[in-house]
Amino acid sequence: MTTKKLIVVALILFIGVLSSISTNIYADPVKKVAIIIDDLGNGMKGTEEILNLPTKVNVAIMPFLPTTKRDAELAHQKGIDILVHMPMEPNTGRSNWLGPGAITADLSDEEVRSRVEAAIDNVPYAIGMNNHMGSKITKDRRIMSIVLDVCKERGLFFVDSKTDYQSVVSELALQKGLPPIENEIFLDDHRTAKHISGQMKLIEKMLEKQDTCVTIGHVGAAGPLTADVIRDSVTRWSGKIETISISEMVNQVWKWDRDNHLPTNNK
C-alpha cells in the first residue's frame, strides 16, 4: 500500500473514531420520568413511605390541612420538589373531598386570585402547583387564566393533572409563557398492586416512543402499595429510565427557569 493510500485510510479511521466519540458524548439513551405524589397534607397513609423512597419523587401538598406545613418541611429537608395541590371543583363528586380554600366556578375574579395566593402562602417551599380534582375548573378559561397569572407572578409553574381531557390549561400556559406540563398517566386509579405495576410497565412502553413522562400517584388507602411498586420498578429501570424532579424536567424540556420570574414569598 502506498503512503498516499495509508494516509487516506488513517484519515477515514480517525474520522470514524471522532464520530463515535461525538455520538457517545451527545446521545442520552436514558429516558426520564417525573413522579408526582398527590394528596399530602392530611396525614394520609403512605406519606412516610413516599418521603423515604430511595429515588426522586415530587409531592403535591394540599393547603390548610393538619400536616401541610410538616409534610412540606420534611419534603424540603429531603430535597423533594413541592407543589401546591390546589383544590378545584370537579364535574361531579362530593364537595367534602375538595378540602378548604377550594376554587369553585361561582367565585369572582378577585376571590379566585385571593384563594390561589393564600394557598401558595400556606404551602412552604412550593415551586409549582397542580390541581386536586378540578375537572370542571380546568375547562374554565376565565378561572384558569387567573390561576396561571398568579402562578407566573409568584414564580410557579402549573402541572395539569389532566382530570378532564377538555382542559384548557396547556393552551393558556403557552399563551402566558409558562411550560405546558401535563400528567400523562395515573399510577393508582385502581388500588391494586397488579394495576399499579401495570401502569409502571405502561410508562416503560410509552418511553419507547418518547423521551420523558409525567405520572401521578397518591398517598391514602393505596399509598404504601404505590410506594412499594415505585421502589421495585425503579430498581428494574436502572440504567434505562431515570426518575427526575419536576423542576429538572421543566428546565430540561421547556428551558423554563423560575429565576426569570418574580420570586415566590412562600419560604
C-alpha positions in Angstrom: 0.0 0.0 0.0 1.4 3.4 -1.0 2.0 6.2 1.5 -0.9 8.2 0.0 -3.3 5.3 0.5 -2.1 4.8 4.1 -2.8 8.4 4.8 -6.3 8.2 3.4 -7.1 5.1 5.4 -5.7 6.7 8.6 -7.9 9.8 8.0 -11.0 7.6 7.5 -10.3 5.7 10.7 -9.7 8.9 12.6 -13.0 10.5 11.4 -14.8 7.3 12.4 -13.3 7.5 15.9 -14.3 11.1 16.3 -17.8 10.3 15.1 -18.1 7.5 17.7 -16.8 9.8 20.5 -19.3 12.6 19.4 -22.2 10.1 19.5 -21.3 8.9 22.9 -20.9 12.4 24.3 -24.2 13.8 23.0 -26.5 10.8 22.9 -28.5 10.3 26.1 -30.2 6.9 25.9 -31.7 7.2 29.5 -35.3 8.2 29.4 -36.7 10.5 32.2 -39.9 10.2 34.3 -41.2 12.7 36.9 -43.3 11.0 39.5 -45.7 13.3 41.4 -47.4 12.0 44.5 -50.7 13.9 45.3 -52.7 14.4 48.5 -50.1 15.0 51.1 -51.0 17.4 54.0 -53.6 15.4 55.9 -51.6 12.6 57.5 -52.6 10.1 54.8 -51.3 6.5 54.7 -48.1 6.1 52.7 -46.8 9.6 53.4 -43.8 8.4 55.3 -43.0 5.7 52.8 -43.2 8.1 49.9 -41.0 10.7 51.6 -38.4 8.0 52.3 -38.2 6.4 48.8 -34.6 6.0 47.7 -35.4 7.7 44.4 -36.5 11.1 43.2 -40.2 11.8 43.6 -42.2 15.1 43.8 -45.0 15.8 46.2 -48.2 17.8 45.8 -49.4 19.1 49.2 -52.9 20.3 49.9 -53.1 23.7 51.7 -54.8 24.5 55.0 -54.7 20.9 56.4 -53.3 19.5 59.6 -49.9 18.3 58.2 -49.5 20.7 55.4 -46.5 22.5 56.9 -45.0 19.4 58.5 -45.1 17.5 55.2 -43.6 20.5 53.3 -40.8 20.8 55.8 -40.0 17.1 55.7 -40.0 17.0 51.9 -37.8 20.1 51.7 -35.3 18.6 54.1 -35.0 15.6 51.8 -34.6 17.8 48.7 -38.0 16.8 47.2 -39.8 19.3 44.9 -43.1 20.5 46.3 -46.2 21.6 44.5 -49.4 23.2 45.9 -52.1 20.7 45.4 -54.9 23.2 44.6 -58.4 22.0 45.3 -60.7 22.7 42.4 -64.3 21.9 41.7 -65.0 18.7 39.7 -67.8 18.0 37.3 -69.2 15.5 39.8 -68.1 14.3 43.2 -68.5 15.0 46.9 -67.8 18.6 47.9 -66.2 17.4 51.1 -63.4 15.8 49.1 -62.3 19.2 47.9 -60.7 20.5 51.2 -60.6 24.1 52.4 -59.8 27.0 50.1 -61.1 25.3 47.0 -61.6 27.1 43.7 -65.2 26.8 42.6 -67.0 28.1 39.5 -69.1 30.6 41.4 -66.2 32.6 42.6 -65.4 36.1 41.4 -62.1 37.0 39.7 -61.0 38.6 43.0 -62.0 35.6 45.1 -60.1 33.2 42.7 -57.0 35.3 42.9 -57.2 35.6 46.7 -57.6 31.8 47.2 -54.7 30.9 44.9 -52.4 33.4 46.6 -53.4 32.2 50.1 -52.8 28.5 49.1 -49.3 29.4 47.8 -48.5 31.2 51.0 -49.8 28.2 53.1 -47.5 25.6 51.4 -43.9 26.3 52.3 -41.2 25.8 49.6 -43.7 25.3 46.8 -42.2 25.7 43.3 -45.3 24.8 41.3 -48.9 23.9 41.5 -51.3 21.2 40.3 -55.0 20.6 40.5 -56.7 18.4 43.1 -59.8 17.1 41.2 -60.8 20.1 39.1 -62.4 18.5 36.0 -64.9 21.4 35.9 -62.4 24.3 36.6 -59.6 23.2 34.3 -62.1 23.7 31.4 -62.9 27.3 32.6 -60.8 29.8 30.7 -61.7 32.7 33.0 -60.7 31.0 36.2 -57.7 29.1 34.9 -56.3 32.3 33.3 -56.4 33.9 36.8 -54.8 30.9 38.4 -52.0 30.8 35.8 -51.4 34.6 36.2 -50.9 34.2 39.9 -48.6 31.3 39.4 -46.5 33.2 36.9 -46.4 36.3 39.2 -45.2 34.1 42.1 -42.6 32.2 40.0 -44.5 28.9 40.0 -45.4 26.7 37.0 -48.6 24.7 36.8 -48.9 20.9 36.2 -52.2 19.9 34.6 -53.3 16.7 36.4 -55.5 16.0 33.4 -58.6 15.1 35.2 -60.5 16.2 32.1 -59.4 15.9 28.5 -61.2 19.1 27.6 -58.8 21.1 29.9 -57.6 24.4 28.5 -54.6 24.6 30.9 -51.8 23.8 28.4 -53.2 26.2 25.8 -53.4 29.1 28.3 -50.0 28.2 29.8 -48.3 28.6 26.4 -50.0 31.9 25.8 -48.7 33.2 29.1 -45.1 31.9 28.7 -45.5 29.0 31.1 -44.5 25.4 30.4 -47.4 23.3 29.3 -46.8 20.4 31.7 -49.4 17.6 31.7 -49.9 14.4 33.7 -49.8 11.5 31.2 -50.8 8.6 33.3 -52.3 7.9 36.8 -50.5 5.2 38.6 -53.1 4.1 41.1 -56.5 5.0 39.7 -57.2 1.4 40.7 -55.8 0.5 44.0 -54.2 -2.9 43.4 -50.6 -4.0 43.1 -51.3 -5.6 39.8 -52.8 -2.4 38.3 -50.1 -0.1 39.7 -47.4 -2.4 38.4 -49.1 -2.5 35.1 -49.2 1.3 34.9 -45.4 1.4 35.6 -44.9 -1.0 32.8 -47.1 1.1 30.6 -44.7 4.0 31.3 -41.9 1.9 30.0 -43.8 1.3 26.8 -44.6 5.0 26.4 -40.9 5.8 26.9 -40.0 3.6 23.9 -41.6 6.3 21.8 -40.8 9.4 23.8 -38.0 10.7 26.0 -40.0 11.9 29.1 -43.1 11.2 31.0 -45.0 12.8 33.9 -47.0 10.5 36.1 -49.2 11.0 39.2 -49.8 8.7 42.2 -51.3 9.3 45.6 -51.0 8.8 49.3 -54.0 7.5 51.0 -55.5 4.0 51.1 -53.1 2.6 48.5 -50.2 4.9 49.4 -47.9 2.2 50.9 -48.7 0.0 47.9 -47.8 2.7 45.5 -44.5 3.4 47.3 -43.6 -0.3 47.1 -44.3 -0.6 43.4 -42.4 2.6 42.7 -39.4 1.2 44.6 -39.5 -2.1 42.8 -40.0 -0.6 39.3 -37.2 2.0 39.8 -34.8 -0.9 40.6 -35.8 -2.6 37.4 -35.4 0.6 35.4 -31.7 1.1 36.5 -29.7 2.4 33.6 -32.7 2.7 31.3 -35.1 5.1 32.9 -34.2 7.8 35.4 -36.6 9.4 37.9 -36.1 13.2 38.0 -37.6 16.2 39.8 -40.3 18.1 38.1 -38.1 21.2 38.2 -35.4 19.3 36.3 -37.9 18.3 33.7 -39.4 21.8 33.3 -35.9 23.1 32.8 -34.6 20.4 30.5 -37.7 20.1 28.3 -39.0 23.6 28.2 -35.9 25.6 29.3 -38.1 27.4 31.9 -36.3 28.9 34.8 -38.2 30.3 37.7 -35.4 32.8 38.3 -36.6 34.6 35.2 -39.9 35.3 37.0 -40.8 37.1 40.2 -39.6 35.2 43.3 -42.1 33.4 45.5 -42.7 34.6 49.0 -43.5 31.1 50.4 -40.2 30.2 52.1 
